[in-house]
Amino acid sequence: MADTTSHNSLVEGPAAPKRSRLEESWKLLKRNRLAFMGLAIFVLFFFVAIGGGLLTYGTRPVFNPSLVRLPEKLLPPFSGPDLKTLPPEQIPTLGIYLFGTDDLGRDVFARMLQGAWVSLTVGFVAVGISVFVGILMGGLAGYFGENRVKVYQLFAAFFLLLGLGLLVTGAISTGGILLLIGILLLIFMARSKTLQLETSRPGWTKFLFLETVSIDTLIMRFVDIMLCFPSFFLILTVVAILPASIYNIMIVIGLTSWMGTTRFVRAEFLSLREQDFVTAARALGINDVRIIFRHMIPNAIAPVLVSATIGIATAILIEAGLSFLGFGVPPPDATWGNVLADGRRFIFDAPWLTFIPGVAILIVVLSFNLFGEGLRDILNPKLRERN
């Protein structure tokens, strides 16, 4: 009898302690050495960039990236300052030029610190904008894709987008008027159901209520058009038209890199829309907004996280390319791209001006890509079961 009881307890008891999803993901990440190394470099870069923002900005920064010392120009890394010629306020904080100096005698280490903060800010803000637009457009295409767009809705979207574009370029009055027209059409859209119930309407009203293409077709064809343009040259053209500003750089990069996220979210929404839990939520009378934000987006966020992680690396690379060409963040802010651009004239006399920012961009971009690939393997159930 005792043997039977002990046998039943062994059979019914758990064979091994259950791990949470976070613990399982962490175990898989540590098993993938390249992805774990990418995460470690990303965390290090994050804290270095935060420290760079705190230490290089302000009225009296700890590291002054814009301080010119002409007698100290083009010094190699680990060089010491000439204490006889430099006043005390111009002596570097560390007592040496850790990464050397450029052609104006500015401390390259201080400029790299500030450039790390600029790269982090541009990367995260631009990806945040692209993810927001991608989730919005992909969610509309995946959930409401079968609905037909009416003529007045096309007009409203056209006026709103055109008005926002003119506001960004500085045409305040014209952009404001077009935005007002779009808002008035949106108010008209809110009354559309009441107007549709009326039997006698003017002819122009009937024209405005004509159905055109589906929402899915409209959004995805717009995505296809955006993908036809070479993204870097499109960004370069827009940046050349707009005033030079770090904010314009972030907005332009974000608004030209949302297409991949839109496709991911649309594909996930098309799959989740037919799942039983969505059908049950509709049967309970839950509105569409709650279904989308409470039930569908959390289940569709995995590929978006992977896309966003790799997108940060792409945004950093684009910003560096724009700064290298002279269309990036304007002076006096230092970026890795303009440090690299300053060094191209002295590639043989002062090669550290080229190698230091180039290697930094390579390591940071590679770490984001490695971490993004590892995150994709972790969040993919099929690959997780294989490991």
Buried (B, 14 or more C-beta within 10 A) or exposed (E): EEEEEEEEEEEEEEEEEEEEEEEEBBEBBEEBEBBBBBBEBBEEBEEBBEBBBEBBBEEEBBBBBBBEBEEBBBBEBEBEBEEEEBEEEBBBBEEBBBBBBBBBBBBBBBBBBBBBBBBBBBBBBBBBBBBEBBBBBBBBBBBBBEEEBBBBBBBBBBBBEBBBBBBBBEBEEEBEBBBEBBBEBBEBBEEBEEEEEEEEEEEEBEEBBEEEEBBBBBBBEBBEEBEEEEBBEBBBBBBEEBEBEBBBBBBBBBBBBBBBBBBBBBBBBBEBBEEEEBEEBEEEEBEEEEBBEEBBBEBBBBBBBBBBBBBBBBBBBBBBBBBBBEBBBBEEBBBBBBBBBBBEEBEEEBEBBBBBBBEBBEBBBBBBBBBBBBBBBBBBEEEEEEE
